[in-house]
Amino acid sequence: MGSGMSVHDETFDKLSSESGLSKKSIKSLYERFETLATHKDLALNERFMNEDDFKNIDELRKNPLGERLIEAFFAVADADNHRIYFKDFVRVIAHFRPIDKNNPHPWNSREAKLRFAFTMYDLNKSGTITKDEFTEILKKMIGANVSDAKFDSIAERTMRETDGDADGSITFQEFCQAMEKTDIEQKMSFFLHNFCNNNCRNF
């Protein structure tokens, strides 16, 4: 959601306070954002990204889960009119920095990270993950060199182990329980560096 503010030091300070990212990091993100955002809202005098801008990012275009990453990005940003303004961009990117245990931030909690990951699996945005949805993501992750029977076996076992109430779908709570021992920070860190073109530091 656009803020209508010009981007200057005061804005960087505000975003730093809201996101938990350093001011230097905010500036680096802004430089990256400016190379990606090809549209401008004349009423707000702000640049914004749409889905096509995200699809033009090489790292996402080559990633088998790129489409799901993009959809999750827009969902988590709660972006109006499918537009990502710089404030939205920072808000979501903040999810992907390491957690500062001494200064926790709601945009970058373990729960926030897991929510983003869950959104990637929840293809129909129902708030739950079905076996078919899990299978589809699994195929994108592993590729075409695995038989349908193997995919079905993996999905069936995962559902059996994760679907605590055996209702045929995985809730966010069940997803969190299944991911309890997973290093979600390590698995998501690549996303931040891709957006920064691998040049961001001190996030």
C-alpha positions in Angstrom: 0.0 0.0 0.0 1.5 3.3 -1.1 2.4 5.8 1.6 2.5 8.8 -0.7 5.8 9.9 0.9 8.9 10.9 -1.1 11.8 8.6 -0.4 14.5 10.5 1.6 16.3 10.1 4.8 13.2 10.6 7.0 11.4 7.9 5.1 14.4 5.5 5.4 14.5 6.2 9.1 10.8 5.4 9.4 11.0 2.2 7.4 14.0 1.1 9.4 12.1 1.5 12.6 9.1 -0.3 11.2 11.0 -3.2 9.6 13.9 -3.7 12.0 16.3 -3.4 9.0 19.2 -1.0 9.2 19.0 2.3 7.4 21.9 1.2 5.2 19.9 -1.9 4.3 16.8 0.1 3.5 18.9 2.3 1.1 20.3 -0.8 -0.6 16.8 -2.2 -1.0 15.6 1.1 -2.5 18.4 1.0 -5.1 17.4 -2.5 -6.0 13.7 -1.6 -6.0 14.3 1.3 -8.4 15.9 -1.1 -10.9 12.9 -3.4 -10.7 9.9 -1.1 -10.5 8.9 0.0 -14.1 5.7 1.8 -13.2 4.8 5.1 -11.5 1.7 6.1 -9.7 1.4 9.7 -10.7 -1.1 10.6 -8.0 1.2 9.4 -5.3 4.4 10.2 -7.2 5.7 6.7 -6.3 7.1 3.9 -8.3 5.6 0.5 -7.9 6.0 -3.1 -9.1 3.4 -5.3 -10.6 3.5 -9.1 -11.2 5.2 -8.7 -14.6 8.1 -6.8 -12.9 8.6 -9.7 -10.5 8.5 -12.2 -13.4 11.3 -10.3 -15.1 13.7 -11.0 -12.2 16.1 -13.6 -13.5 16.5 -15.3 -10.2 12.7 -15.8 -9.9 12.2 -16.7 -13.6 14.7 -19.5 -13.3 13.4 -20.7 -10.0 10.9 -23.6 -10.3 9.0 -22.0 -7.4 9.3 -18.5 -8.7 5.6 -18.1 -9.5 4.6 -19.3 -6.0 7.2 -16.9 -4.4 5.7 -14.0 -6.4 2.1 -14.9 -5.4 3.1 -15.3 -1.7 4.9 -11.9 -1.9 1.7 -10.2 -3.0 -0.4 -12.1 -0.5 1.8 -11.2 2.5 2.1 -7.6 1.4 -1.7 -7.4 1.2 -1.0 -5.1 -1.8 -3.8 -3.0 -3.3 -4.5 -3.4 -7.0 -1.7 -5.9 -7.3 0.9 -3.1 -6.8 3.9 -3.3 -4.6 5.2 0.1 -3.5 8.5 0.5 -1.8 7.0 0.3 1.7 5.3 -3.0 0.8 8.6 -4.2 -0.6 10.5 -3.5 2.6 7.7 -5.0 4.7 7.9 -8.4 3.0 11.7 -8.4 2.6 12.0 -7.9 6.3 10.7 -11.5 6.8 13.9 -12.8 5.2 16.6 -11.4 7.4 18.0 -13.4 10.3 16.0 -13.1 13.5 17.4 -10.8 16.1 16.6 -12.6 19.3 17.6 -9.6 21.3 15.3 -7.3 19.4 12.5 -9.4 17.9 10.3 -7.8 15.3 6.8 -9.0 14.2 7.6 -8.7 10.5 10.6 -11.1 11.0 9.4 -13.6 13.6 9.6 -17.3 13.0 5.8 -17.3 12.7 6.0 -14.7 10.0 8.5 -16.7 8.0 6.4 -19.8 8.4 3.3 -17.9 7.2 5.1 -16.9 4.0 6.2 -20.5 3.4 2.6 -21.8 4.1 1.2 -19.3 1.7 3.4 -20.8 -1.1 1.8 -24.2 -0.6 -1.8 -22.9 -0.2 -2.4 -22.5 -3.9 -6.1 -21.7 -3.7 -5.7 -19.4 -0.7 -8.2 -21.4 1.4 -6.1 -21.3 4.6 -5.3 -25.0 4.4 -3.0 -27.2 2.3 -4.5 -30.2 0.6 -2.7 -33.3 -0.7 -3.1 -32.1 -4.3 -1.6 -28.7 -3.5 1.4 -30.3 -1.7 1.9 -32.7 -4.6 1.9 -29.8 -7.1 4.6 -27.9 -5.2 6.6 -31.1 -4.7 6.7 -31.7 -8.4 7.9 -28.1 -9.0 10.6 -28.6 -6.4 11.9 -32.0 -7.5 11.3 -31.9 -11.2 10.0 -34.4 -13.8 12.4 -37.2 -13.1 10.2 -38.8 -10.4 7.2 -41.0 -11.1 3.7 -39.9 -10.3 3.5 -42.9 -8.0 6.5 -41.7 -6.0 5.1 -38.2 -5.7 1.8 -39.7 -4.5 3.6 -41.8 -2.0 5.6 -38.8 -0.6 2.5 -36.7 -0.4 0.5 -39.4 1.2 3.1 -40.0 3.9 3.5 -36.2 4.5 -0.3 -35.8 4.9 -0.4 -38.7 7.3 2.4 -37.3 9.4 1.2 -33.7 9.3 -2.6 -33.7 9.2 -3.1 -34.2 12.9 -6.9 -34.3 12.8 -7.0 -36.4 9.6 -9.5 -34.1 7.9 -7.6 -34.2 4.6 -5.9 -30.8 4.8 -3.1 -29.2 6.7 -3.8 -26.1 8.8 -1.3 -23.4 9.6 -1.0 -24.7 13.1 -0.3 -28.2 11.8 2.2 -26.8 9.3 4.1 -25.0 12.1 4.2 -28.2 14.2 5.6 -30.2 11.3 8.3 -27.5 10.7 9.2 -27.2 14.3 12.7 -28.6 13.8 13.3 -26.9 10.4 15.8 -24.1 10.0 13.4 -21.8 8.3 15.9 -18.9 8.3 18.4 -20.8 6.3 15.9 -22.0 3.8 14.5 -18.5 3.1 17.7 -16.5 3.2 18.4 -17.0 -0.5 15.3 -15.0 -1.4 16.5 -11.8 0.2 19.9 -11.9 -1.5 18.2 -12.6 -4.9 16.2 -9.4 -4.6 19.2 -7.4 -3.6 21.1 -8.9 -6.6 23.5 -10.5 -4.1 24.9 -7.1 -3.1 23.1 -6.3 0.1 25.0 -6.5 3.4 24.2 -6.3 7.1 20.6 -7.3 6.9 
